[in-house]
Every structure is written in C-alpha cells, then in structure tokens.
Amino acid sequence: MSYDRYSKVRLNGKIGIVPHIEIPKSDSDYYETYERGKTRLDNLSYKYYKDTNYDWLIMLANPEYGSMEFDIPDGSQIRVPYPLQSVLQYYNSAIDNYNRLYK
C-alpha cells in the first residue's frame, strides 16, 4: 500500500492545507532527462520505487518546474529523490514541524 501523503493534514475527513515541502538534494538521488511525450513521472516512480504513486514526490524534488508534470520543459533534468524510505521520513518530519508551528 502506498503512503498517504494527506494523512497528516486530514481533519474530520477533509484535507486541509498541504504545505510545500522542498526535498533536499542527496548524493543518492537519480537524474533522468525529461522527454516530452515520452517520459511520465508515474513511470519514473515505478522505475525507482516500484510504485507508480510517488510522482508527487518527484515533483516536490523539482520545484523549479511548478506543480504540473505537463509544464516540464523538454530536455530538463528531473531529480528523483532516493532512497524512498529516507525521503518519506524527511517529508513526514517536515509535515510534523509545519503542524507544530502552524496548527
């Protein structure tokens, strides 16, 4: 089962504010060249994480391209944060810090 990225911002069944969390670079990250019409982030998610549901995590690691995959320019270098468990641990910690500060 995939990670529920909304679990820590859901209250009474409603999703609250999801803060932008920037994923720091790591020497263990992978890089792929984005080819418009060919590359898909769900496929990159599967390639590196064996799960198609972490495309959102790849987008967080590449904030310079906004929040929509189809806005990524052809030929761009896409960073895939790795390993998954370390990245999710960082994400969880950042969400917890946000909740402590702003809720």
Secondary structure, 3 states (H helix, E strand, C coil): CCCCCCCCCEECCEECCCCCCCCCCCCCCEEEECCCCCCCHHHHHHHHHCCHHHHHHHHHCCHHHCCCHHHCCCCCEEEECCCHHHHHHHHHHHHHHHHHHHC
